[in-house]
Amino acid sequence: MSFHFLDFFVPVSCLIALSLSWKDVNARYMSACYLLSSVICLLTLNWALTKPIGFYAWSMSMTGLFLIFVFGRRYWAYKFENIKFFSDAYEQHRYTPQEAGLVIISLVCIISNFVTLVEVYLYWIDWLDNAYYKLYIRDSLQKLAIVLTSLIYLSFGIKTLRKEELSEESL
């Protein structure tokens, strides 16, 4: 069974979260940054699929790029502080519990892809007879990570929307 549709789960859920949380500057900035990393990932995916062993290094680097977006957001907002949006984003910056979940998922994916990279390389040079981890664990783990990441984005968007509605009701 082909699971190519999973490649679009994360960007679509990120777009939905962006539209749900549009009024919150921090949420909008966070969603836009994560959407940018997802788009870069999608744009380079076809190239990466042509690299049998390098694909796993690419996958680790894309996850690392996501982590750079997570932890670099405040710095970039500071650097572009002369633009009002970034000034507001810098002042309102906060990390969310959803981001902690995304960081944990990302770290698990990096470790999983590193193990797979080593295993596939050892298989390629005939040190292993079977790439067991890649065949039976890694692919299922990646699918689970994609679904969990998408659910986290959606929960973030819904939580931000509810928070906005509650603050409007209290006014």
Residue pairs with C-beta under 8 A, 6 or more apart in sequence:
3 143
6 143
6 146
6 147
7 42
7 45
8 42
9 146
9 147
9 149
9 150
10 38
10 146
10 149
10 150
10 153
11 35
11 38
11 39
11 42
12 150
13 149
13 150
13 151
13 153
13 154
14 31
14 34
14 35
14 38
14 153
15 35
16 153
16 154
16 157
17 27
17 31
17 153
17 154
17 156
17 157
17 160
18 28
18 31
18 32
18 35
18 157
19 157
20 157
20 158
20 160
20 161
21 27
21 28
21 31
21 156
21 157
21 160
21 161
21 164
22 28
23 164
24 92
24 160
24 163
24 164
25 85
25 88
25 89
25 92
26 89
26 92
26 93
26 94
27 156
27 157
27 160
29 73
29 77
29 85
29 86
29 89
29 93
30 73
30 96
30 99
30 156
31 153
31 156
31 157
33 69
33 70
33 73
34 66
34 69
34 70
34 102
34 153
36 69
37 62
37 65
37 66
37 69
40 62
40 65
41 62
41 65
44 58
44 62
48 54
48 55
48 58
48 59
49 55
51 58
52 120
52 124
53 117
53 120
53 121
53 124
56 113
56 114
56 116
56 117
56 120
57 113
57 117
59 109
59 113
60 109
60 110
60 113
60 114
60 117
63 106
63 109
63 110
63 113
64 110
66 102
66 106
67 103
67 106
70 99
70 102
70 103
70 106
73 89
73 93
74 90
74 93
76 86
77 86
77 87
77 89
77 90
77 93
78 86
78 90
79 86
80 86
81 87
81 90
96 156
98 152
98 153
98 155
98 156
98 159
101 148
101 152
102 149
102 152
105 145
105 148
105 149
105 152
108 141
108 145
109 141
109 142
109 145
112 137
112 138
112 141
112 142
113 138
115 133
115 138
116 131
116 133
116 134
116 138
119 128
119 131
119 132
119 133
119 134
120 131
120 134
122 128
123 129
123 130
123 131
